Amino acid sequence: MAHEPTARHDPAPTVNPLIRLIPPFLVRVFARPYVAGDSVEQAIRTASQLWSERGLGSSLDLLAEDIEDEDTVQRNTDTYLELIDRTVGEPGFAAADALDRPTVSMKLSSYTTRPLERGGDARGAADAIRTIAAHARRKGLRCTLDMESRHWTDFTFDLLGQLHREGLTDVGCVLQTRLDRTEADLDRLPPGIRVRLVIGIYAEPESVAITDKREMKERMLRFARTLLERGHYVEFATHDEPFVRRFVDEVVPATGVGPDRFEVQMLYGVPRDRLLGELRGRGVRCRLYVPFALGWPMAIAYLRRRLDEYPSMVFLVARNWLFRG
Ligand SMILES: Cc1cc2nc3c(=O)[nH]c(=O)nc-3n(C[C@H](O)[C@H](O)[C@H](O)COP(=O)(O)OP(=O)(O)OC[C@H]3O[C@@H](n4cnc5c(N)ncnc54)[C@H](O)[C@@H]3O)c2cc1C
């Protein structure tokens, strides 16, 4: 019998109380545009279409949070191994060069039943990530360790350092500019590593983070420049058009790096077609973060965070549904 994944912890703790009140089945309805599908096949099909029809890269991510049992940990690991094999075998990517091929993104909490934010020791997470990263390297795909709440920051950087020392130098990481510590973290990155810059989705306390979004994005620009000057590959991940433009038109030219040293990233389902089309037309590499689920309960936390970022989605979907005739 197929193993049915379970989630023990819904709703997500970072989300505002109104969004938290929406029952899971409605979250699924409202947030549907943010998910590529409920199988490995659908995720790869979506990535293949994004590439062939719009010239957009993908970073594929299995939504699997709040893991309750070791079977689910194993299932998540196996799913990534399958995802990597199938992506490499997908004819649609055969002609894409290394930087344009899909990457895979992983959340460390998907590989342990003892998450750090609940006082656990993340047992098993490092081994699972190492297995997947080694497989990805053998198959020629790059992977990225997503960054979760502040409880995971040190653990993630420590693991990243170990993987790089073991020769898994294709593993990239994420820096969240809302955290005060991030400026110092720039100095502990392995040389030349791929870095995704984001403001950070987790609501962190003022004792460790800033709360002004504009300041977070100013930091994105500042850190992007530092990283490019230090030889890193920068993935500038925001939907804020003026900041994307400042990155591409001011920061990148100021550092003199070529198009093979940076890209712009956005989330699948966030409507930015015009901007992405324009950037592609100018030769800027663009990638969407493409999440998929195998069991909807495990996608609910991610989807709630998306609705929290953009509550209007609830009204847009409800209006489309009411007036669909
Ligand atoms: C590729 C990618 C990977 C990410 N990886 C991580 C990670 O590993 N760890 C982490 O903590 N965070 C991650 N994030 C999330 C990120 O930290 C932000 O929470 C998210 O990108 C929203 O911030 P913003 O910079 O777009 O700015 P915002 O100010 O939040 O948004 C800018 C504009 O985009 C619109 N917008 C934003 N989100 C949505 C949405 N869901 N639907 C419709 N419109 C929207 C807003 O309405 C606003 O007009 C990632 C984001 C991206 C794009």
Ligand as a Chemical Component Dictionary entry (heavy atoms), coordinates in Angstrom:
data_LIG
# 
_chem_comp.id                   LIG 
_chem_comp.type                 NON-POLYMER 
_chem_comp.pdbx_formal_charge   0 
_chem_comp.three_letter_code    LIG 
# 
loop_
_chem_comp_atom.comp_id 
_chem_comp_atom.atom_id 
_chem_comp_atom.alt_atom_id 
_chem_comp_atom.type_symbol 
_chem_comp_atom.charge 
_chem_comp_atom.model_Cartn_x 
_chem_comp_atom.model_Cartn_y 
_chem_comp_atom.model_Cartn_z 
_chem_comp_atom.pdbx_ordinal 
LIG C1  C1  C 0 13.052 31.785 -6.003 1  
LIG C2  C2  C 0 12.739 32.084 -4.576 2  
LIG C3  C3  C 0 13.244 31.254 -3.582 3  
LIG C4  C4  C 0 12.996 31.544 -2.238 4  
LIG N1  N1  N 0 13.594 30.791 -1.269 5  
LIG C5  C5  C 0 13.444 31.146 0.036  6  
LIG C6  C6  C 0 14.144 30.463 1.067  7  
LIG O1  O1  O 0 14.892 29.519 0.856  8  
LIG N2  N2  N 0 13.956 30.896 2.352  9  
LIG C7  C7  C 0 13.140 31.955 2.663  10 
LIG O2  O2  O 0 13.037 32.319 3.844  11 
LIG N3  N3  N 0 12.464 32.606 1.689  12 
LIG C8  C8  C 0 12.588 32.236 0.405  13 
LIG N4  N4  N 0 11.898 32.905 -0.574 14 
LIG C9  C9  C 0 10.819 33.847 -0.187 15 
LIG C10 C10 C 0 11.330 35.258 -0.022 16 
LIG O3  O3  O 0 12.135 35.330 1.139  17 
LIG C11 C11 C 0 10.156 36.259 0.106  18 
LIG O4  O4  O 0 9.379  35.914 1.182  19 
LIG C12 C12 C 0 9.279  36.328 -1.121 20 
LIG O5  O5  O 0 10.067 36.298 -2.276 21 
LIG C13 C13 C 0 8.432  37.632 -1.132 22 
LIG O6  O6  O 0 9.285  38.729 -1.009 23 
LIG P1  P1  P 0 9.616  39.753 -2.195 24 
LIG O7  O7  O 0 11.093 39.994 -2.165 25 
LIG O8  O8  O 0 9.063  39.311 -3.482 26 
LIG O9  O9  O 0 8.992  41.118 -1.703 27 
LIG P2  P2  P 0 7.484  41.503 -1.366 28 
LIG O10 O10 O 0 7.570  42.934 -0.943 29 
LIG O11 O11 O 0 6.880  40.551 -0.415 30 
LIG O12 O12 O 0 6.752  41.407 -2.748 31 
LIG C14 C14 C 0 7.052  42.248 -3.859 32 
LIG C15 C15 C 0 5.834  42.306 -4.762 33 
LIG O13 O13 O 0 5.512  40.999 -5.217 34 
LIG C16 C16 C 0 4.175  40.664 -4.845 35 
LIG N5  N5  N 0 4.154  39.297 -4.303 36 
LIG C17 C17 C 0 4.988  38.791 -3.370 37 
LIG N6  N6  N 0 4.648  37.512 -3.097 38 
LIG C18 C18 C 0 3.559  37.250 -3.849 39 
LIG C19 C19 C 0 2.749  36.118 -4.018 40 
LIG N7  N7  N 0 2.958  34.997 -3.301 41 
LIG N8  N8  N 0 1.723  36.174 -4.923 42 
LIG C20 C20 C 0 1.495  37.279 -5.657 43 
LIG N9  N9  N 0 2.239  38.403 -5.525 44 
LIG C21 C21 C 0 3.254  38.382 -4.655 45 
LIG C22 C22 C 0 3.821  41.606 -3.686 46 
LIG O14 O14 O 0 2.422  41.819 -3.634 47 
LIG C23 C23 C 0 4.583  42.847 -4.032 48 
LIG O15 O15 O 0 3.863  43.628 -4.972 49 
LIG C24 C24 C 0 12.166 32.656 -1.909 50 
LIG C25 C25 C 0 11.661 33.473 -2.912 51 
LIG C26 C26 C 0 11.945 33.212 -4.228 52 
LIG C27 C27 C 0 11.421 34.143 -5.269 53 
# 
loop_
_chem_comp_bond.comp_id 
_chem_comp_bond.atom_id_1 
_chem_comp_bond.atom_id_2 
_chem_comp_bond.value_order 
_chem_comp_bond.pdbx_ordinal 
LIG C1  C2  SING 1  
LIG C2  C3  SING 2  
LIG C2  C26 DOUB 3  
LIG C3  C4  DOUB 4  
LIG C4  N1  SING 5  
LIG C4  C24 SING 6  
LIG N1  C5  DOUB 7  
LIG C5  C6  SING 8  
LIG C5  C8  SING 9  
LIG C6  O1  DOUB 10 
LIG C6  N2  SING 11 
LIG N2  C7  SING 12 
LIG C7  O2  DOUB 13 
LIG C7  N3  SING 14 
LIG N3  C8  DOUB 15 
LIG C8  N4  SING 16 
LIG N4  C9  SING 17 
LIG N4  C24 SING 18 
LIG C9  C10 SING 19 
LIG C10 O3  SING 20 
LIG C10 C11 SING 21 
LIG C11 O4  SING 22 
LIG C11 C12 SING 23 
LIG C12 O5  SING 24 
LIG C12 C13 SING 25 
LIG C13 O6  SING 26 
LIG O6  P1  SING 27 
LIG P1  O7  DOUB 28 
LIG P1  O8  SING 29 
LIG P1  O9  SING 30 
LIG O9  P2  SING 31 
LIG P2  O10 DOUB 32 
LIG P2  O11 SING 33 
LIG P2  O12 SING 34 
LIG O12 C14 SING 35 
LIG C14 C15 SING 36 
LIG C15 O13 SING 37 
LIG C15 C23 SING 38 
LIG O13 C16 SING 39 
LIG C16 N5  SING 40 
LIG C16 C22 SING 41 
LIG N5  C17 SING 42 
LIG N5  C21 SING 43 
LIG C17 N6  DOUB 44 
LIG N6  C18 SING 45 
LIG C18 C19 SING 46 
LIG C18 C21 DOUB 47 
LIG C19 N7  SING 48 
LIG C19 N8  DOUB 49 
LIG N8  C20 SING 50 
LIG C20 N9  DOUB 51 
LIG N9  C21 SING 52 
LIG C22 O14 SING 53 
LIG C22 C23 SING 54 
LIG C23 O15 SING 55 
LIG C24 C25 DOUB 56 
LIG C25 C26 SING 57 
LIG C26 C27 SING 58 
# 
